[in-house]
Every structure is written in structure tokens, then in C-alpha cells.
Amino acid sequence: MQPTVITQRVCCRHARTSTVLTHVGATQCHKRSAGKYSRPQLAARATVEQDTTSTEASRAEARRMRRETRDATDTTVDINPADVEMVTDNTALQSAASPEQTAAQQQAKELLRRKSALIMKLTSAGADLEQMIKDNQHENDEVLLKMLEKRAEAAYNMGEEEEAAFEGLMLLWRRLNAELQRMQASPAARLLDTVLQVMDPASGLTLQDRQQAVQVLLRKAFHAPGSRPVDIFGMAAALAEGQAVAAEELVDKFVPRDQFVQEAEELLAGAIEVQQGLEKDAQSGQVQGHQQEVDQLLKDRRMAIVQLQEIIALAKTMRLT
């Protein structure tokens, strides 16, 4: 199922796809960027900077490692020196050489080649991006995101000539980050993500149809007596595409109603807090020159908050029998 619309308006309204799980976090990142693009405050930047407490010997070993990696790299794969530094930092390759260290270095080189090749494929995937993300889901991790961050920062530092590349890399980062968060999220959070996708007008359904679809999803997910548990995610995709749902193809999924309501209310509280912060910044003039973008962001987030409130009310009051 291709994620749809809710959070792309929260993260960046030009994004083609994303998921609701970045509702609060990605918006806080957007808020920190204070306008269209101030110097990017990328999410895990602190963890990928070189350790300033390293010894001189460690730094020398890291530099040697970077030279070896560049020399050994296939020229068809673009591996940035910053990527090498990030992986050597993360895998503690600055220590003295040993058989184990040599093996670790080789593993780091292979990791860089594989991740760099994937980034190249993703950035040129075009209409096949969603399928490629799905096919390479096992490669989506913190290392891949940090490599994208480094490349985005490098593009940003090159100025206007690389602005398009910066925007593209940041959109890809948001998409992969949202997918990673979804994979790591609780069943209740994934259900909420799916329900919000169905509730969005871009699903192609009328308001009444969307509300009915949400009721079906919640009732099945809450495992009402006498009903058959279903794959809520596959069902939402089929509903959004106007397809019939074959019962025999559905897989058991169960989410307790109380857990769903609790997580939805926590997300709502966070979204409201961020919204209030954005409104305060807009009123204080901190977003001068970007008012139109901020106004659109605020409008879209208000709609998402209203949808969250509607879903919570429905989940609390709907009959399960």
C-alpha cells in the first residue's frame, strides 16, 4: 500500500508520499529549519559528527581507512568521504589493526557500497520509487538515513546550484524515515496511520465512504465479537482503490481499543503543541519571507488535527457488536 497524504502536509507539502507517524517529529524538524531552508538541522546529526574526543592515533587510523575505502571503491558507486567518516565513527574502526579489525573494515566498505548504490537507485527511481522502497525495506535503517543526511547537507552547503538536489534528498529522507518509523511502530500506531490515510480526501472516497471505511477498519481491528480479524492495512489499500476485499486473503490483526485511543490522544496532544508553536512563530514574524508556506502548513495541520479528533471520538463511541 502506498502511503498517502496526511503527513506530507506536516513535513513538507510538496512531498509525494509519507505517513502520519512523522506528524510531530518531522514538523519539529521543519520548525527548527525556520522558514524555507535555513541551515538544515537534520535529525541525527549529532550522532554522525566526528568524535572530538578521539585520540590523534584514532584520527590517523580513520583517515587511513577513508583513503583505503576510496581506493577500493568501484567507480560506478558514488561513496562520499563523509559517508566513510560516518560509518567508521559508528563502527569504531579507529582502533589498532587486528584480524577482527580488518574484517570489520571490509564489512564497513561493503556496507558503504551497498547503501550508496541504493541511494543512487532511489534518487533516480522516478515513478518506481515506492516499489523500490518496498523491495529494499530490509536496507532502510539509521545508517542509510545518516548517509542521506550527509549528502543533503553537502548539497545545501553548495548553495542555489544544488537546491534541487537538496530538496530531493530531504524528501527522500522524510519518506524513508517515515517508513522506518512505521516499521518500528506499535500496532496501534500503524492502525492510526492507516485510518488517517483513509480519512484523507486524497484517498478518492467521499466523506461518508471514508467514515464508513474507518468504522470497518476499527471494528475489525478491535476484534469485535463475532467478527473475523483482518489485515487492516491491506483492507485500507483496497478500499482506497475501490477494490473488493476477499475475506480469505485477510490476515489476523488485533489492536485493543483502549491502546488505540491512548496512542491517538498522545499524538493529538503533541500535534496541538507543535501547531501552537508554529502559530506563535508565525505571529512573531520569525518566518518573514515564507509566510505563504507557513500558512499552508498551518492549514493542513489544522485539518489533520480535526481528523484525529474525529477518529478518536469514533473509536470511543462506536459499538463493536
SULFENCOR-V407411 format. One record per helix or strand of 2 or more residues. SS is the DSSP state (H for helix, E for strand). FROM is the first residue (numbers start at 1). LEN is the number of residues. If there is no record, write none. Layout:
SS,FROM,LEN / SS,FROM,LEN
This chain:
H,8,4 / H,20,3 / H,25,8 / H,45,4 / H,56,17 / H,81,10 / H,99,25 / H,126,10 / H,137,3 / H,142,16 / H,159,26 / H,187,13 / H,201,3 / H,207,15 / H,232,9 / H,247,3 / H,257,27 / H,291,27
